[in-house]
Amino acid sequence: MKSYKILVINPGSTSTKIAVFEDTKTIFSKNIRHKAEELSVYTKLIDQYPYRKNVIIEELKEADIDLKCLDAIIGRGGLVKPIPSGVYEVNEAMINDLKIGYLGEHASNLGGIIAHEIATMIGVKAYIADPVVVDELDEVARFTGHPKFERISIFHALNQKAVARTYASSIGKKYEELNLIVAHLGGGISVGAHRQGKVVDVNNALDGEGPFSPERSGTLPVGALARLCFSGTVTYEEVKKMITGKGGYVAYLGTNDAYEVEQRINNGDTYAAKVRDAMAYQVSKTIGEMATVLKGKVDAIILTGGIAYDNYFIEYIKERVSFIAPVICHPGEDEMKALAMNALMVLRNEVEPKIYY
């Protein structure tokens, strides 16, 4: 079978991760750190893409990697329009939405643009796959309780889909044949109900729904939140930070580092232990909710993300949800490999790239 070389680009707020894969094997990887003074000259985040593109090209040149050996380039998907899961070829419509920040400004918006710029230089295709705005919700899951509000789909689509496919392959099945509950346990926590290849319900992992996480508040009591908002003691920006960035572990324990919390507990911090229990408890409850979405027909529950390395946390959840289905632990996340696998499926003609409108 022919092998393929794929460049993966994953921009973050102060760094850009790049990797070159030969099929699913990493042959080069680099986390390029960007100094604050280098980025401060740009008024808008999107204006950084020519600078970051040139830095990537220089890094590849230094590593003696010929751009012309690449068969495809795939970038981290940004905040485009809500779209079904899949691999999308980067086109003008997508570039326009990434540049204007259709659903907001985020470093991941640079991924598809840079991938397209480099791909055009060498005459190959550029792609994105499973961005956080993947939307496959059932219509009934969109209702909130008031017509001014609608539930939206923002979650760790790339990692959830990747581990679901990996699990399906490990038991000789197709992802589309299974009903799974996947819980991504990281800085944000998302719990998705995967019904035969589609995530038909999932908590909004970005700004205020589901379990609290190391840095997000999850669902808050809305009456109390409304009173706080009109109390005159906080600004809108402060409330936004309470929900995302300074919620969860940060609010309770002053850190977003789950490993640090684990160490504090091991050293006798009983309050930290209660907070960790509460987070695991809320994850367990949300898994139970997703079991009802799938009408109890659940083939497996998969726990993934960085916090899945915490054995106590995993056992706490297992104790509460293992009656629903077998619990599989797949700790960590590998966004770079997941992106490479998506590009490889296109190159091998295993999937057809979708068109973004």
N, C-alpha and C positions, 0 to 999 in steps of 0.2 A: 504494500500500500504506500502511495506517495506520502511523504511527510511535508508539513507546511510550517513556515515561520510566520509568527504573528507578533506584532508590537502592541502592547497594552499600555494605555495611558490613564492614570487615575489622579486627577488634580485635587489637592486639599487646600485649605485656606493659606497655609504657609509652606507647603511642600508639594512636589509632584512626584508620584511614584510611577516608575516605568519598568517594564519587563519585556524581554523577548523570549518567546516560547517556541520550541520545536515540537509541534503537536501539543501535548500537555506537560512537556518537560521544560523547566526554566533553564535557559542557557545564559541569561544575563538579567540582573535586576539592580535597580538603584532608587533610593529615596532621595530626591534632589531637594535640599533645604533652600528656601528663599529668604534672604535677609530682609528685615522690615524696611530698611532704607531703599532696597531694590524695588519693593512693591509700593512704597508710599508715593512714588512719582505718578502713579496711575489713579485718576479720579474715581473711575468705576472698575469693579473687578473684571468685567468683560474685556476691558482695554489691555489686560495683562497677556492676552493669548499670543501676540507676536513674540513677546519677550520669552514666555515659557516655551513656545515652539522652538525658538532658536537655542535655548538652553538644552532641550531634549536632543536636538540634532547634534550639538557639540558633544554631549555625553556619549551618544552612540558612536560618533567619530572617534572619540578617545578610547572607547572600548573595542575599536577596530571592527565595528559592525556596519556592513555595507547596507544602506537603506534599500538598495535594489534587490537584495536577497529576500525582502519581506513579501509575503503573499497577501496580507491584509493587515489593517490597523483597526483596533477597537478601543473606544474611549468610554470612560464612566458616563453613564446616562445622567443628564441633568434634569432640571425642573421644566420639562416640556409639558404639552397638553396631557391629560390623563389618557393612557393608551393600554391596549391589551398586552399581556406578556409576550415576549419574543425578541428576536434580533431585528434591528431596523437599520437599513442603509441610510447613512447621513445624506440628506438632500437639502435643497435651498430652503424649503419650508421649515425644516428642523433648525437649520442654522439661524434663520430669522427669529424663531421662537427662543432659541438659546441666547441670542444676543440681546433681545428685549427683556429676557427673564419672564417668560409667560406666566409662571407660577412663583416667581421670586428670584432673587439673586443668590447664587450659591456657586462655590468653586467648581462643583461637578459640571456646571454649564460649559466650562472650558473644554471638557474632555472630547465631546463630539466635534467641536470646532477645530481643535488642534489636530485630531485624528484626520479630519477631512483635508486640512491644509497640507499635511505631510503626505497623505495618500495621493492627493492630486499631483504633487511633485514627482512621484515615482510611478504613477499610472496604475494604482491598485484601488480597491474599494475600502471605504471607511464605514464602520458600524458603531452602534451602541446596543446595549442589551439590558433588559429588565431594570429600567430606572426606578427610583423610589415612587414615582407616580403611576406605576402599573395599576390599572383599574379593571377588575373583573367582578366587582360586587354584584350580588343579586339585587334586584330593584328593592325588595323588601328591606334589605340591609341599609339602604340609604336614608330611611326615615329616622328622625330624631325624637319627635314629640312636639315640634313646632315648625310650621312651614317656612319660617325665616332662616332655619338652619337645616343643613343636610350633611349627613356623614360622608366623609371623603376617604379615599384610599391613598394613604402615604405610609409606606412601611419598607422593611428591608427586603425588597423583592428579589434582588440579585442573589443574596445568600440563601434566603428561604427556598427559592426555586432550585438553586444548585444542590443544596443538601437533600431536597426532596427527590431530585432525579438520581443523585448518587445512591440514596437508600433504595429506590425502586430497582436500579440496576443491580444492587447487591443481592436482591432476592429474586432476580430473573424476571422482573415485571417492568412494564412501562409506567412512567409517572401518571399518564392519563388513565391508567387502570385502577388507581388507588385513591382512597380517601385518607388524608393525613392532617394532623394538626402539627404545625411547626411553630415553635417559640424561639425567636431570636433574642438572646439575652446579652445585651451590650450596653453602651452608653444610653441608648434608647432601647425599649423592649416592645417587640411586636409579636402578636400571636395570631396566626392565620389559619383559617379553615380551607384546606385544599381539597376540592371535590373534583376528582377525575381531571386533573391538570389545570384547574382554575381556582384562584383564591377568591372564594365567593363571599367571605367576610373576614375582616381584620380590623384591629383597633388602629386608630390614627396615632402612630408612634411618635409623631413630631411635636404636636402642641396640645396635649391635654385630653387623652383618652386611654383607658386601659390601666395596667399596673404602673405604679411609679417605678422609676429606674434610677441609676446612679446620678443622672442630672436632669430628669424630667419628672414633673409632679404626677403625671397620669390624670385620672378622673378626680376632680375636686368637687366638693358639695357646692352646687351652683348658686344656691341662695346665699351662702356665706361669701362666695366669691363676688357675687353682685354687690353685696353690702360693702365689701372691702373696696371695690372699684369706685363706689360713690361716697366713700368715707372722707375723701380729701386728704388722706394720709399717704397715698401712693400715686405714682404717675402710670400712664399706660405702658411706658417702656419698662418700668419696674415690675408690673404685673406680667408682662411678656417674659421677662427673665425668670420670674418665680415659676412659670409654667415650663419653660424650656431653657436650660442652662444653669439655673440656680434652684431647681426643685430636687425631689428625691433625696439621695444620699447627701448631696451638696447642702441642702437645707437642714437636714437632720444631723449630719455628721461632719460637715465642712470639707468634704472631699468627694470627687467623682471616681476615685480609684477603688474598684471593687476588691482588688487584691489587698490594698492597704486596710480596708474594712475587715477583711478576713484575718489579717495579722493582728489587728486590734482586738478582735474577738478571741483569738488564740492566746492573747496576753491578758485576758480577763475583763474586757470591756463589755459589761452586761447590757448596757443601753444599745451599743452597736449590734449586739446579738439580736435584740428585740426588733430593731429596724430591719436587719437582714431577714429575719423570720417573716416580718410583715410584707416585704417585697416578694418573697417566695410564695407566701400565702395568696397574694393578689395575682401572681402569675398562675397559680393553680386554679383559682376561681375563673380566670379568663379562659383557661384550657377547658374547664367544665362548660362554659358558655358555648365555646366552639364545637364541643361534642353535640350540643343540642342542634346547632346549625346543620350538622351532618347526620342528624336523626339517630345518633348513637352508633352509626355504622362507620367506625374508625379503624383503619388497618394498623396505624402506628402513630405515636406521638414522638416528635423529634425535638430535642433540646439542643440548641446550637448557640454560637457566639462566645465571647470571652468569658462570661460568667459561668458557662457550662464547665469550666475547669474546676470550679468550687464543688467538691464532692458533697459537702454538707447541703448546699443549696439544691443540688440535683436530687439527693435522697429525700429532702423535705418535699419536693414536688412529686417525686415518684410515689411516696407514701399516700398522697392524696388523689392521684389521677391514674394509677396503674390499673384500677378496676375498669377503666374505660377501654384501654388498649395497651399493648406493649410499649414501653418507653425506651427510646433509642437516644443515646447521648452522642452528639457529634460536635465536640468542643472547638472553639475558635471559628475563624472565618477566613476565607482566602478569596477576596474579591478579584485579585489579579488572575488567579487560575480559573475562577468562574467565568470571567470575561473571555479569557483565551478559549475555554471550552465552547462558549457560545459562537465565537468566530469560527472555530474548527468545524462545528456542526454545519455551518453554511458552506465552508470550503469543501467539505466532504459530501455536499448535497444531501445531507440528512434532514435539513430544514430549509425552507424558503425564506429569505429575508423579507420582512414586511415593509410596506411603503408608509411613510409618515405624511399625514395631510395637515 
